[in-house]
């Protein structure tokens, strides 16, 4: 534990130039007395640390002295930035992980530090997931290459509704959300987001592009996901389901317990849920697919549509 803390003190001194004992104590969450002993231990180990007295004082390393950190090659740097810790439920753990990454960046040579900053502008990690499904990430390395080198990217894409098309885009950034990866790109029709697992026949083009001035990947992602969340809840229903059907729906959609008044409309023993679909078409598709295991309580328009579809199917099934 002490050895880890001594290394942290050393890297902080190297990164910041001059630091007070109080600042080090707050950063490492120990007492100032402990920090003072640590600095004396570093000095005893012939590491050139010295104390500067006065109101503007603090501890510093001898100018030009640096720890010897093994160099990273380009592939290792890519892997480091793409493997940032995800899904850390504790903000304190997430802050500690970021702090560790910052210390490592501080110890890098200037050319590698500049390259890391270049890549960080093109990568954003969003730890919250939408749906826990498997992903085909065979195209991820090619997409990453285009993003890192500011190259145009061409690929075949299949949308969620099955529509297929060929795209050529400016690859601006990669976002990791839960178990999924997304490409944020500029197209002839504006900014778009593409799920990497739906991309095929990916090719990185030789031609580059000029990155938009002041483009902030993290801010763009926050704004676009907020808009998507608003749209995802654009068609709200109340359904009465068997327990098995309820489990299936909860794995597909955003759900919560329905208001108490809705239970009076449901059959005994059924589970009543408020279910938010992306749109009316999706609601119709899923409800019909669940068959007799579901009944629509709200909205009335969906209830009537399902009833009409069932009657039409029943009529077609009658012998001539």
PyMOL commands that set and color helices and strands:
alter all, ss='L'
color gray80, all
select helices_A, chain A and resi 2-16+21-28+32-44+74-82+91-106+110-120+140-148+196-198+217-232+243-252+260-263+280-293+300-317
alter helices_A, ss='H'
color red, helices_A
select strands_A, chain A and resi 18-19+49-52+58-61+123-126+151-158+164-177+180-187+190-195+199-208+235-241+254-257+271-277+294-298
alter strands_A, ss='S'
color yellow, strands_A
deselect
rebuild
show_as cartoon
